Amino acid sequence: MRQNDIIADMKSMYGIQIMYSKTHAALDYVLSLTYGTHEQTFQLLPSFGYVLEKKNPGTITDLQCDEYGKFLYFFMSIGGFRTFMCPVIAVDGTHLKGRFRGIMFVATAQDGNEQVYPIAFGYGDSENNLSWE
């Protein structure tokens, strides 16, 4: 549900007017109950990388944190890059907005069916040489 939908439902069902900020806080709370907090999700990254490598032969993952255990970089390359890819690889990055800012890096190629094939993904704290490496 969107925040405006919650406001309209509360008005029609209960006859009360609630503030937009209250609906935002309520949605955040429900999402954290359903999916866990962002901090809990980041704690699952090492397990995610391990299972990804075990279940997909040829997959490479790497997680780097600073000396305080704060997330810096995460890289994954899903196994299966084939020789029938076109010899051109596109590399790009995009800025992430929201509570946890950063950069998502992606490398893609084109397969024999002219479909985009993701080769690798990376997440970093900022667009700098260390993140790209």
The first five atom37 places (N, CA, C, CB, O) and aatype in JSON, in Angstrom:
{
  "aatype": [12, 1, 5, 2, 3, 9, 9, 0, 3, 12, 11, 15, 12, 18, 7, 9, 5, 9, 12, 18, 15, 11, 16, 8, 0, 0, 10, 3, 18, 19, 10, 15, 10, 16, 18, 7, 16, 8, 6, 5, 16, 13, 5, 10, 10, 14, 15, 13, 7, 18, 19, 10, 6, 11, 11, 2, 14, 7, 16, 9, 16, 3, 10, 5, 4, 3, 6, 18, 7, 11, 13, 10, 18, 13, 13, 12, 15, 9, 7, 7, 13, 1, 16, 13, 12, 4, 14, 19, 9, 0, 19, 3, 7, 16, 8, 10, 11, 7, 1, 13, 1, 7, 9, 12, 13, 19, 0, 16, 0, 5, 3, 7, 2, 6, 5, 19, 18, 14, 9, 0, 13, 7, 18, 7, 3, 15, 6, 2, 2, 10, 15, 17, 6],
  "atom_mask": [
    [1, 1, 1, 1, 1],
    [1, 1, 1, 1, 1],
    [1, 1, 1, 1, 1],
    [1, 1, 1, 1, 1],
    [1, 1, 1, 1, 1],
    [1, 1, 1, 1, 1],
    [1, 1, 1, 1, 1],
    [1, 1, 1, 1, 1],
    [1, 1, 1, 1, 1],
    [1, 1, 1, 1, 1],
    [1, 1, 1, 1, 1],
    [1, 1, 1, 1, 1],
    [1, 1, 1, 1, 1],
    [1, 1, 1, 1, 1],
    [1, 1, 1, 0, 1],
    [1, 1, 1, 1, 1],
    [1, 1, 1, 1, 1],
    [1, 1, 1, 1, 1],
    [1, 1, 1, 1, 1],
    [1, 1, 1, 1, 1],
    [1, 1, 1, 1, 1],
    [1, 1, 1, 1, 1],
    [1, 1, 1, 1, 1],
    [1, 1, 1, 1, 1],
    [1, 1, 1, 1, 1],
    [1, 1, 1, 1, 1],
    [1, 1, 1, 1, 1],
    [1, 1, 1, 1, 1],
    [1, 1, 1, 1, 1],
    [1, 1, 1, 1, 1],
    [1, 1, 1, 1, 1],
    [1, 1, 1, 1, 1],
    [1, 1, 1, 1, 1],
    [1, 1, 1, 1, 1],
    [1, 1, 1, 1, 1],
    [1, 1, 1, 0, 1],
    [1, 1, 1, 1, 1],
    [1, 1, 1, 1, 1],
    [1, 1, 1, 1, 1],
    [1, 1, 1, 1, 1],
    [1, 1, 1, 1, 1],
    [1, 1, 1, 1, 1],
    [1, 1, 1, 1, 1],
    [1, 1, 1, 1, 1],
    [1, 1, 1, 1, 1],
    [1, 1, 1, 1, 1],
    [1, 1, 1, 1, 1],
    [1, 1, 1, 1, 1],
    [1, 1, 1, 0, 1],
    [1, 1, 1, 1, 1],
    [1, 1, 1, 1, 1],
    [1, 1, 1, 1, 1],
    [1, 1, 1, 1, 1],
    [1, 1, 1, 1, 1],
    [1, 1, 1, 1, 1],
    [1, 1, 1, 1, 1],
    [1, 1, 1, 1, 1],
    [1, 1, 1, 0, 1],
    [1, 1, 1, 1, 1],
    [1, 1, 1, 1, 1],
    [1, 1, 1, 1, 1],
    [1, 1, 1, 1, 1],
    [1, 1, 1, 1, 1],
    [1, 1, 1, 1, 1],
    [1, 1, 1, 1, 1],
    [1, 1, 1, 1, 1],
    [1, 1, 1, 1, 1],
    [1, 1, 1, 1, 1],
    [1, 1, 1, 0, 1],
    [1, 1, 1, 1, 1],
    [1, 1, 1, 1, 1],
    [1, 1, 1, 1, 1],
    [1, 1, 1, 1, 1],
    [1, 1, 1, 1, 1],
    [1, 1, 1, 1, 1],
    [1, 1, 1, 1, 1],
    [1, 1, 1, 1, 1],
    [1, 1, 1, 1, 1],
    [1, 1, 1, 0, 1],
    [1, 1, 1, 0, 1],
    [1, 1, 1, 1, 1],
    [1, 1, 1, 1, 1],
    [1, 1, 1, 1, 1],
    [1, 1, 1, 1, 1],
    [1, 1, 1, 1, 1],
    [1, 1, 1, 1, 1],
    [1, 1, 1, 1, 1],
    [1, 1, 1, 1, 1],
    [1, 1, 1, 1, 1],
    [1, 1, 1, 1, 1],
    [1, 1, 1, 1, 1],
    [1, 1, 1, 1, 1],
    [1, 1, 1, 0, 1],
    [1, 1, 1, 1, 1],
    [1, 1, 1, 1, 1],
    [1, 1, 1, 1, 1],
    [1, 1, 1, 1, 1],
    [1, 1, 1, 0, 1],
    [1, 1, 1, 1, 1],
    [1, 1, 1, 1, 1],
    [1, 1, 1, 1, 1],
    [1, 1, 1, 0, 1],
    [1, 1, 1, 1, 1],
    [1, 1, 1, 1, 1],
    [1, 1, 1, 1, 1],
    [1, 1, 1, 1, 1],
    [1, 1, 1, 1, 1],
    [1, 1, 1, 1, 1],
    [1, 1, 1, 1, 1],
    [1, 1, 1, 1, 1],
    [1, 1, 1, 1, 1],
    [1, 1, 1, 0, 1],
    [1, 1, 1, 1, 1],
    [1, 1, 1, 1, 1],
    [1, 1, 1, 1, 1],
    [1, 1, 1, 1, 1],
    [1, 1, 1, 1, 1],
    [1, 1, 1, 1, 1],
    [1, 1, 1, 1, 1],
    [1, 1, 1, 1, 1],
    [1, 1, 1, 1, 1],
    [1, 1, 1, 0, 1],
    [1, 1, 1, 1, 1],
    [1, 1, 1, 0, 1],
    [1, 1, 1, 1, 1],
    [1, 1, 1, 1, 1],
    [1, 1, 1, 1, 1],
    [1, 1, 1, 1, 1],
    [1, 1, 1, 1, 1],
    [1, 1, 1, 1, 1],
    [1, 1, 1, 1, 1],
    [1, 1, 1, 1, 1],
    [1, 1, 1, 1, 1]
  ],
  "atom_positions": [
    [[0.83, -1.18, 0.0], [0.0, 0.0, 0.0], [0.88, 1.25, 0.0], [-0.95, 0.0, 1.21], [1.97, 1.26, 0.56]],
    [[0.37, 2.26, -0.62], [1.05, 3.54, -0.6], [0.55, 4.35, 0.59], [0.84, 4.3, -1.92], [-0.5, 4.07, 1.15]],
    [[1.32, 5.34, 0.95], [0.96, 6.16, 2.1], [-0.37, 6.87, 1.9], [2.05, 7.18, 2.38], [-1.17, 6.95, 2.83]],
    [[-0.61, 7.39, 0.72], [-1.89, 8.07, 0.45], [-3.07, 7.1, 0.55], [-1.86, 8.72, -0.93], [-4.16, 7.5, 0.96]],
    [[-2.85, 5.83, 0.17], [-3.92, 4.83, 0.3], [-4.25, 4.59, 1.77], [-3.5, 3.51, -0.38], [-5.42, 4.44, 2.12]],
    [[-3.24, 4.54, 2.62], [-3.47, 4.34, 4.05], [-4.26, 5.51, 4.63], [-2.12, 4.17, 4.8], [-5.2, 5.32, 5.4]],
    [[-3.88, 6.72, 4.25], [-4.58, 7.92, 4.74], [-6.05, 7.87, 4.32], [-3.9, 9.21, 4.2], [-6.93, 8.14, 5.13]],
    [[-6.31, 7.52, 3.05], [-7.69, 7.46, 2.55], [-8.48, 6.35, 3.25], [-7.7, 7.23, 1.03], [-9.65, 6.54, 3.6]],
    [[-7.85, 5.19, 3.46], [-8.54, 4.08, 4.14], [-8.87, 4.43, 5.58], [-7.68, 2.82, 4.1], [-9.97, 4.13, 6.04]],
    [[-7.95, 5.04, 6.29], [-8.2, 5.41, 7.68], [-9.33, 6.44, 7.77], [-6.91, 5.98, 8.32], [-10.13, 6.41, 8.7]],
    [[-9.38, 7.33, 6.79], [-10.44, 8.35, 6.76], [-11.8, 7.7, 6.49], [-10.13, 9.42, 5.69], [-12.79, 8.01, 7.17]],
    [[-11.85, 6.8, 5.5], [-13.14, 6.2, 5.15], [-13.59, 5.13, 6.15], [-13.06, 5.6, 3.76], [-14.78, 5.02, 6.43]],
    [[-12.66, 4.36, 6.69], [-13.04, 3.26, 7.59], [-13.29, 3.72, 9.02], [-11.97, 2.2, 7.58], [-14.21, 3.24, 9.68]],
    [[-12.47, 4.65, 9.5], [-12.54, 5.04, 10.91], [-12.89, 6.51, 11.13], [-11.23, 4.74, 11.58], [-13.13, 6.94, 12.25]],
    [[-12.92, 7.28, 10.04], [-13.26, 8.68, 10.15], [-12.19, 9.53, 10.81], [0.0, 0.0, 0.0], [-12.49, 10.59, 11.35]],
    [[-10.95, 9.07, 10.76], [-9.85, 9.85, 11.37], [-8.86, 10.27, 10.29], [-9.14, 9.04, 12.47], [-8.67, 9.59, 9.29]],
    [[-8.25, 11.4, 10.53], [-7.24, 11.94, 9.64], [-5.88, 11.71, 10.27], [-7.48, 13.47, 9.35], [-5.63, 12.16, 11.39]],
    [[-5.0, 11.01, 9.57], [-3.65, 10.82, 10.1], [-2.65, 11.53, 9.21], [-3.3, 9.31, 10.21], [-2.91, 11.77, 8.02]],
    [[-1.54, 11.87, 9.78], [-0.51, 12.62, 9.07], [0.31, 11.7, 8.17], [0.4, 13.35, 10.07], [0.46, 10.51, 8.44]],
    [[0.82, 12.28, 7.11], [1.65, 11.56, 6.14], [2.86, 10.94, 6.82], [2.09, 12.49, 5.01], [3.26, 9.82, 6.5]],
    [[3.47, 11.68, 7.77], [4.67, 11.17, 8.47], [4.36, 9.93, 9.3], [5.26, 12.27, 9.37], [5.21, 9.05, 9.45]],
    [[3.14, 9.86, 9.85], [2.74, 8.68, 10.63], [2.63, 7.45, 9.72], [1.39, 8.94, 11.34], [3.03, 6.36, 10.11]],
    [[2.09, 7.64, 8.52], [1.98, 6.51, 7.6], [3.35, 6.04, 7.15], [1.12, 6.88, 6.4], [3.58, 4.85, 6.96]],
    [[4.26, 6.99, 6.98], [5.64, 6.63, 6.6], [6.28, 5.78, 7.7], [6.49, 7.91, 6.33], [6.9, 4.76, 7.41]],
    [[6.14, 6.21, 8.94], [6.7, 5.45, 10.06], [6.04, 4.08, 10.18], [6.54, 6.24, 11.38], [6.71, 3.09, 10.48]],
    [[4.73, 4.01, 9.96], [4.01, 2.73, 10.04], [4.47, 1.77, 8.95], [2.5, 2.96, 9.94], [4.67, 0.59, 9.21]],
    [[4.64, 2.28, 7.73], [5.12, 1.42, 6.64], [6.53, 0.92, 6.91], [5.07, 2.18, 5.32], [6.83, -0.25, 6.65]],
    [[7.4, 1.78, 7.4], [8.76, 1.36, 7.75], [8.74, 0.26, 8.8], [9.59, 2.54, 8.26], [9.49, -0.71, 8.71]],
    [[7.87, 0.41, 9.79], [7.77, -0.57, 10.86], [7.28, -1.92, 10.31], [6.82, -0.06, 11.96], [7.83, -2.97, 10.66]],
    [[6.25, -1.89, 9.48], [5.71, -3.13, 8.93], [6.74, -3.81, 8.02], [4.41, -2.85, 8.14], [6.88, -5.03, 8.07]],
    [[7.45, -3.05, 7.21], [8.48, -3.63, 6.35], [9.61, -4.24, 7.17], [9.03, -2.57, 5.41], [10.15, -5.28, 6.79]],
    [[9.98, -3.6, 8.28], [11.04, -4.17, 9.12], [10.57, -5.45, 9.8], [11.49, -3.15, 10.17], [11.37, -6.36, 10.01]],
    [[9.29, -5.53, 10.16], [8.76, -6.78, 10.72], [8.72, -7.89, 9.68], [7.34, -6.54, 11.29], [8.99, -9.05, 9.98]],
    [[8.39, -7.52, 8.45], [8.25, -8.51, 7.39], [9.6, -8.98, 6.86], [7.44, -7.94, 6.26], [9.82, -10.19, 6.72]],
    [[10.49, -8.05, 6.55], [11.75, -8.38, 5.89], [12.98, -8.22, 6.77], [11.9, -7.53, 4.68], [14.07, -8.62, 6.36]],
    [[12.83, -7.66, 7.94], [13.97, -7.36, 8.8], [14.49, -5.96, 8.51], [0.0, 0.0, 0.0], [14.09, -5.33, 7.53]],
    [[15.36, -5.49, 9.37], [15.92, -4.15, 9.19], [17.05, -4.18, 8.17], [16.41, -3.58, 10.53], [17.54, -5.25, 7.81]],
    [[17.47, -3.02, 7.73], [18.6, -2.94, 6.8], [19.85, -3.51, 7.45], [18.84, -1.48, 6.36], [20.63, -4.2, 6.79]],
    [[20.04, -3.23, 8.72], [21.21, -3.73, 9.43], [21.2, -5.26, 9.48], [21.26, -3.16, 10.85], [22.25, -5.89, 9.29]],
    [[20.04, -5.86, 9.73], [19.94, -7.32, 9.75], [20.22, -7.9, 8.36], [18.56, -7.75, 10.24], [20.84, -8.96, 8.25]],
    [[19.77, -7.24, 7.34], [20.0, -7.71, 5.98], [21.48, -7.67, 5.63], [19.2, -6.88, 4.98], [22.0, -8.6, 5.01]],
    [[22.17, -6.59, 6.01], [23.61, -6.5, 5.74], [24.37, -7.62, 6.46], [24.14, -5.13, 6.16], [25.38, -8.1, 5.95]],
    [[23.91, -8.02, 7.63], [24.56, -9.1, 8.37], [24.43, -10.44, 7.65], [23.97, -9.22, 9.76], [25.22, -11.35, 7.89]],
    [[23.45, -10.58, 6.76], [23.24, -11.81, 6.01], [24.1, -11.91, 4.75], [21.8, -11.94, 5.64], [24.15, -12.97, 4.13]],
    [[24.78, -10.83, 4.37], [25.57, -10.84, 3.15], [26.64, -11.93, 3.11], [26.23, -9.51, 2.97], [26.77, -12.58, 2.07]],
    [[27.41, -12.18, 4.18], [28.39, -13.28, 4.1], [27.73, -14.63, 3.83], [29.19, -13.35, 5.38], [28.25, -15.41, 3.04]],
    [[26.62, -14.91, 4.48], [25.9, -16.16, 4.25], [25.36, -16.22, 2.83], [24.75, -16.32, 5.26], [25.41, -17.27, 2.2]],
    [[24.84, -15.11, 2.34], [24.32, -15.05, 0.98], [25.41, -15.38, -0.02], [23.72, -13.66, 0.7], [25.2, -16.16, -0.94]],
    [[26.59, -14.77, 0.16], [27.71, -15.03, -0.74], [28.15, -16.49, -0.7], [0.0, 0.0, 0.0], [28.44, -17.08, -1.74]],
    [[28.2, -17.06, 0.48], [28.61, -18.46, 0.64], [27.64, -19.4, -0.08], [28.69, -18.83, 2.14], [28.06, -20.28, -0.83]],
    [[26.35, -19.21, 0.14], [25.34, -20.07, -0.49], [25.33, -19.86, -1.99], [23.93, -19.8, 0.1], [25.18, -20.82, -2.75]],
    [[25.49, -18.63, -2.45], [25.51, -18.33, -3.87], [26.66, -19.08, -4.55], [25.64, -16.83, -4.11], [26.47, -19.64, -5.63]],
    [[27.84, -19.09, -3.92], [28.98, -19.8, -4.49], [28.78, -21.31, -4.48], [30.25, -19.45, -3.73], [29.17, -21.99, -5.44]],
    [[28.19, -21.86, -3.42], [27.98, -23.3, -3.32], [26.93, -23.81, -4.31], [27.56, -23.66, -1.9], [27.09, -24.9, -4.87]],
    [[25.88, -23.04, -4.52], [24.78, -23.48, -5.39], [25.01, -23.17, -6.86], [23.49, -22.83, -4.94], [24.34, -23.74, -7.72]],
    [[25.94, -22.28, -7.17], [26.22, -21.88, -8.56], [27.71, -22.01, -8.84], [25.73, -20.42, -8.83], [28.46, -21.06, -8.59]],
    [[28.15, -23.14, -9.35], [29.58, -23.32, -9.62], [30.12, -22.22, -10.52], [29.83, -24.69, -10.26], [29.48, -21.83, -11.49]],
    [[31.29, -21.74, -10.2], [31.92, -20.67, -10.96], [31.57, -19.28, -10.48], [0.0, 0.0, 0.0], [32.1, -18.3, -11.01]],
    [[30.7, -19.17, -9.5], [30.32, -17.87, -8.96], [31.39, -17.37, -8.0], [28.96, -17.95, -8.25], [31.96, -18.14, -7.22]],
    [[31.64, -16.08, -8.06], [32.63, -15.44, -7.18], [31.93, -14.33, -6.41], [33.85, -14.89, -8.0], [31.22, -13.51, -7.0]],
    [[32.12, -14.29, -5.1], [31.61, -13.18, -4.29], [32.73, -12.67, -3.39], [30.37, -13.62, -3.45], [33.65, -13.41, -3.03]],
    [[32.63, -11.42, -3.03], [33.61, -10.83, -2.11], [32.92, -9.72, -1.32], [34.85, -10.28, -2.88], [32.26, -8.86, -1.9]],
    [[33.09, -9.75, -0.02], [32.53, -8.75, 0.88], [33.67, -8.12, 1.64], [31.48, -9.35, 1.85], [34.5, -8.83, 2.22]],
    [[33.73, -6.81, 1.65], [34.76, -6.11, 2.4], [34.12, -5.12, 3.35], [35.74, -5.4, 1.46], [33.21, -4.38, 2.98]],
    [[34.62, -5.1, 4.57], [34.16, -4.17, 5.6], [35.36, -3.42, 6.15], [33.41, -4.91, 6.75], [36.5, -3.85, 5.97]],
    [[35.12, -2.29, 6.81], [36.21, -1.56, 7.43], [36.57, -2.21, 8.77], [35.84, -0.08, 7.62], [36.01, -3.24, 9.14]],
    [[37.5, -1.6, 9.5], [37.97, -2.18, 10.77], [36.89, -2.24, 11.84], [39.14, -1.39, 11.29], [37.04, -2.95, 12.84]],
    [[35.8, -1.5, 11.65], [34.7, -1.5, 12.62], [33.57, -2.44, 12.2], [34.16, -0.09, 12.8], [32.55, -2.51, 12.88]],
    [[33.75, -3.15, 11.09], [32.73, -4.05, 10.6], [31.66, -3.37, 9.76], [0.0, 0.0, 0.0], [30.64, -3.97, 9.45]],
    [[31.9, -2.11, 9.38], [30.96, -1.37, 8.56], [31.12, -1.77, 7.08], [31.16, 0.17, 8.73], [32.24, -1.88, 6.58]],
    [[30.01, -1.99, 6.41], [30.0, -2.4, 5.01], [30.71, -1.38, 4.13], [28.57, -2.6, 4.53], [30.45, -0.18, 4.23]],
    [[31.6, -1.87, 3.27], [32.26, -1.02, 2.28], [31.91, -1.46, 0.86], [33.76, -1.04, 2.48], [31.39, -0.67, 0.07]],
    [[32.21, -2.73, 0.54], [32.05, -3.21, -0.82], [31.48, -4.63, -0.83], [33.38, -3.17, -1.57], [31.76, -5.43, 0.05]],
    [[30.68, -4.92, -1.85], [30.22, -6.28, -2.1], [30.27, -6.5, -3.6], [28.78, -6.53, -1.54], [29.82, -5.66, -4.38]],
    [[30.82, -7.64, -4.0], [30.96, -7.98, -5.41], [30.43, -9.38, -5.64], [32.44, -7.87, -5.87], [30.64, -10.26, -4.81]],
    [[29.73, -9.59, -6.75], [29.34, -10.94, -7.13], [29.32, -11.06, -8.64], [27.96, -11.3, -6.54], [28.85, -10.19, -9.36]],
    [[29.86, -12.19, -9.07], [29.85, -12.55, -10.48], [29.24, -13.93, -10.56], [31.28, -12.5, -11.11], [29.84, -14.91, -10.11]],
    [[28.06, -14.02, -11.14], [27.35, -15.28, -11.23], [28.03, -16.15, -12.28], [25.85, -15.06, -11.57], [28.27, -15.71, -13.4]],
    [[28.34, -17.4, -11.9], [28.98, -18.33, -12.83], [28.12, -18.56, -14.04], [0.0, 0.0, 0.0], [26.89, -18.51, -13.96]],
    [[28.75, -18.82, -15.16], [27.99, -19.1, -16.36], [28.34, -18.2, -17.53], [0.0, 0.0, 0.0], [27.71, -18.28, -18.58]],
    [[29.34, -17.34, -17.38], [29.75, -16.5, -18.49], [30.27, -17.42, -19.59], [30.85, -15.46, -18.06], [31.21, -18.19, -19.38]],
    [[29.66, -17.34, -20.74], [29.94, -18.3, -21.8], [30.74, -17.66, -22.93], [28.64, -18.88, -22.34], [30.81, -16.44, -23.06]],
    [[31.33, -18.54, -23.73], [32.15, -18.05, -24.83], [31.32, -17.54, -26.01], [33.08, -19.15, -25.3], [31.86, -16.9, -26.91]],
    [[30.0, -17.82, -26.03], [29.19, -17.35, -27.14], [28.65, -15.94, -26.9], [28.06, -18.3, -27.38], [27.69, -15.53, -27.56]],
    [[29.26, -15.21, -25.97], [28.89, -13.82, -25.76], [29.57, -12.95, -26.82], [29.28, -13.35, -24.32], [30.64, -13.29, -27.32]],
    [[28.93, -11.85, -27.13], [29.57, -10.89, -28.03], [30.83, -10.35, -27.35], [28.59, -9.72, -28.4], [30.87, -10.27, -26.12]],
    [[31.84, -9.99, -28.12], [33.11, -9.58, -27.5], [33.11, -8.19, -26.89], [34.19, -9.65, -28.52], [34.18, -7.64, -26.62]],
    [[31.94, -7.6, -26.66], [31.86, -6.27, -26.05], [31.22, -6.4, -24.67], [31.04, -5.29, -26.96], [30.18, -7.03, -24.52]],
    [[31.86, -5.8, -23.68], [31.33, -5.79, -22.32], [31.02, -4.34, -21.94], [32.34, -6.45, -21.3], [31.88, -3.47, -22.06]],
    [[29.81, -4.1, -21.49], [29.4, -2.76, -21.07], [29.54, -2.67, -19.55], [27.95, -2.44, -21.52], [29.05, -3.54, -18.83]],
    [[30.19, -1.63, -19.08], [30.39, -1.4, -17.65], [29.81, -0.04, -17.31], [31.91, -1.48, -17.26], [30.05, 0.95, -18.0]],
    [[29.03, 0.01, -16.23], [28.41, 1.27, -15.84], [28.17, 1.28, -14.34], [27.08, 1.5, -16.61], [28.24, 0.24, -13.69]],
    [[27.9, 2.43, -13.81], [27.59, 2.58, -12.39], [26.42, 3.51, -12.22], [0.0, 0.0, 0.0], [26.18, 4.39, -13.04]],
    [[25.67, 3.31, -11.14], [24.54, 4.19, -10.86], [24.54, 4.55, -9.38], [23.2, 3.52, -11.27], [24.87, 3.72, -8.53]],
    [[24.16, 5.77, -9.08], [24.12, 6.23, -7.7], [22.86, 5.74, -7.02], [24.2, 7.77, -7.64], [21.77, 5.83, -7.59]],
    [[22.99, 5.22, -5.82], [21.85, 4.74, -5.04], [21.37, 5.86, -4.13], [22.22, 3.47, -4.21], [22.18, 6.52, -3.48]],
    [[20.09, 6.06, -4.09], [19.49, 7.09, -3.25], [18.8, 6.43, -2.07], [18.49, 7.95, -4.06], [18.56, 5.22, -2.1]],
    [[18.49, 7.18, -1.06], [17.78, 6.63, 0.09], [18.63, 6.68, 1.34], [0.0, 0.0, 0.0], [19.6, 7.43, 1.42]],
    [[18.25, 5.87, 2.3], [18.92, 5.88, 3.6], [20.39, 5.47, 3.5], [18.2, 4.95, 4.56], [21.27, 6.09, 4.11]],
    [[20.65, 4.42, 2.73], [22.02, 3.95, 2.55], [22.46, 4.29, 1.15], [22.14, 2.43, 2.82], [22.09, 3.62, 0.18]],
    [[23.24, 5.32, 1.04], [23.71, 5.77, -0.27], [24.91, 4.94, -0.7], [24.06, 7.27, -0.25], [25.53, 4.26, 0.11]],
    [[25.2, 5.01, -1.96], [26.35, 4.29, -2.48], [26.27, 4.23, -3.99], [0.0, 0.0, 0.0], [25.56, 5.01, -4.63]],
    [[27.02, 3.29, -4.55], [27.09, 3.12, -5.99], [26.88, 1.64, -6.3], [28.45, 3.62, -6.55], [27.41, 0.77, -5.62]],
    [[26.1, 1.36, -7.34], [25.99, 0.0, -7.85], [26.69, -0.04, -9.19], [24.49, -0.45, -7.97], [26.39, 0.74, -10.09]],
    [[27.64, -0.97, -9.3], [28.39, -1.15, -10.54], [27.86, -2.4, -11.22], [29.92, -1.25, -10.27], [27.51, -3.38, -10.55]],
    [[27.81, -2.39, -12.54], [27.34, -3.56, -13.27], [28.15, -3.73, -14.55], [25.83, -3.44, -13.59], [28.5, -2.76, -15.22]],
    [[28.43, -4.98, -14.87], [29.07, -5.32, -16.14], [28.15, -6.3, -16.86], [30.52, -5.94, -15.91], [27.74, -7.3, -16.29]],
    [[27.84, -6.0, -18.12], [26.94, -6.84, -18.89], [27.54, -7.14, -20.25], [25.56, -6.17, -19.05], [28.42, -6.42, -20.73]],
    [[27.05, -8.21, -20.87], [27.43, -8.56, -22.23], [26.15, -8.94, -22.97], [28.48, -9.73, -22.25], [25.07, -8.97, -22.39]],
    [[26.28, -9.23, -24.25], [25.15, -9.64, -25.05], [25.36, -11.09, -25.45], [24.97, -8.72, -26.3], [26.42, -11.45, -25.97]],
    [[24.35, -11.93, -25.21], [24.5, -13.35, -25.54], [24.13, -13.61, -27.01], [23.63, -14.21, -24.62], [23.84, -12.67, -27.76]],
    [[24.14, -14.87, -27.4], [23.87, -15.24, -28.78], [22.47, -14.91, -29.24], [0.0, 0.0, 0.0], [22.23, -14.8, -30.44]],
    [[21.52, -14.76, -28.34], [20.15, -14.4, -28.68], [19.92, -12.89, -28.62], [19.18, -15.09, -27.75], [18.78, -12.44, -28.63]],
    [[20.99, -12.13, -28.55], [20.96, -10.68, -28.45], [20.24, -10.2, -27.2], [20.31, -10.09, -29.68], [19.6, -9.15, -27.23]],
    [[20.33, -10.96, -26.11], [19.77, -10.59, -24.82], [20.91, -10.09, -23.92], [19.03, -11.8, -24.18], [22.05, -10.52, -24.05]],
    [[20.58, -9.19, -23.01], [21.57, -8.67, -22.07], [21.84, -9.74, -21.02], [21.09, -7.34, -21.4], [20.92, -10.28, -20.42]],
    [[23.11, -10.04, -20.8], [23.52, -11.06, -19.83], [24.35, -10.37, -18.74], [24.33, -12.21, -20.52], [25.41, -9.82, -19.03]],
    [[23.88, -10.4, -17.49], [24.67, -9.76, -16.42], [25.89, -10.6, -16.08], [23.8, -9.55, -15.16], [25.77, -11.8, -15.8]],
    [[27.04, -9.99, -16.09], [28.28, -10.69, -15.77], [28.63, -10.51, -14.31], [29.44, -10.19, -16.66], [28.95, -11.48, -13.61]],
    [[28.56, -9.28, -13.83], [28.97, -9.0, -12.45], [28.24, -7.77, -11.92], [30.49, -8.79, -12.37], [27.84, -6.88, -12.67]],
    [[28.07, -7.76, -10.59], [27.49, -6.63, -9.87], [28.43, -6.26, -8.74], [26.06, -6.95, -9.33], [29.08, -7.12, -8.16]],
    [[28.49, -4.99, -8.44], [29.26, -4.55, -7.29], [28.54, -3.41, -6.61], [0.0, 0.0, 0.0], [27.88, -2.59, -7.25]],
    [[28.67, -3.35, -5.29], [28.09, -2.27, -4.5], [29.19, -1.65, -3.69], [26.93, -2.77, -3.59], [29.95, -2.36, -3.02]],
    [[29.29, -0.33, -3.73], [30.33, 0.35, -2.99], [29.82, 1.59, -2.3], [0.0, 0.0, 0.0], [28.7, 2.05, -2.54]],
    [[30.66, 2.13, -1.42], [30.26, 3.3, -0.66], [30.28, 4.58, -1.49], [31.16, 3.46, 0.55], [29.5, 5.5, -1.24]],
    [[31.17, 4.64, -2.48], [31.25, 5.81, -3.35], [31.94, 5.4, -4.65], [32.01, 6.99, -2.66], [32.53, 4.33, -4.74]],
    [[31.85, 6.27, -5.64], [32.48, 5.98, -6.92], [33.93, 6.47, -6.86], [31.7, 6.65, -8.12], [34.22, 7.64, -7.1]],
    [[34.81, 5.55, -6.54], [36.24, 5.85, -6.47], [37.02, 4.65, -6.99], [36.67, 6.22, -5.02], [36.43, 3.62, -7.3]],
    [[38.33, 4.77, -7.07], [39.15, 3.69, -7.61], [39.04, 2.42, -6.78], [40.6, 4.14, -7.68], [38.99, 1.33, -7.35]],
    [[39.0, 2.53, -5.45], [38.88, 1.34, -4.61], [37.58, 0.59, -4.86], [38.98, 1.72, -3.15], [37.57, -0.64, -4.88]],
    [[36.5, 1.31, -5.05], [35.22, 0.66, -5.34], [35.26, -0.07, -6.66], [34.09, 1.69, -5.35], [34.78, -1.2, -6.76]],
    [[35.83, 0.56, -7.68], [35.89, -0.09, -8.98], [36.8, -1.31, -8.95], [36.37, 0.9, -10.03], [36.52, -2.31, -9.61]],
    [[37.89, -1.23, -8.2], [38.79, -2.39, -8.12], [38.13, -3.52, -7.39], [40.1, -2.02, -7.44], [38.74, -4.58, -7.22]]
  ]
}
